[in-house]
Amino acid sequence: MTGLAVLVPVALGLGLAGLAAFFWAARSGQFEDLDGAALRILIEEDDEAA
């Protein structure tokens, strides 16, 4: 029973930390350009291998 008294607050804390990280990423623009990353692989660069 004492294990639950420790694990439940830890689980809630980790869940709130994940939610806070998601809202921080959304507010800082991490999800603005979803198509750019997918299309970036198609862009050819003229880098010469040294």
N, C-alpha and C positions, 0 to 999 in steps of 0.2 A: 504493500500500500504506500510505503514511503517512496518507492520508485516512481509511482504515478505523480506524487507531489513534486517531484523534480522534473520528470519528463514532460508533463503537460505545460508548465511555464516555458520550458526550453523550446518545445514545439511551437507554442504561440509566438515566442520571441523570434524564432527563425522565420516563421510565416510573415510576421510584420516586417522583418528586415528585407525579405524578398519582395514584399509589396512596396516598400519604400524604395528599393532599388529599381523596380519597374517604373514607378512614377517619376523618379529622378531621370531615368533614361528617356522616358517619353517627353518630359519637360525640356531636356537638354538637346532634343532633336536627333536622337539615335535612330528613330524609325521614320525619318522624313523621306529618304530616298531609297525605297525598297527595290526599285527596278534598276537603279544604277549599279548595284553590286552584281546583279545577275547579268547585266549587259557588259560589264567591265571585262569579262573573260573573252569577249568577242573582239575587243579592240586590239589591233595589231600594232606592236611597237617595233620601231626600226633600231633596236639595240643590237650593236655588233658584239658578238661574244669574243671576249679577250682571252 
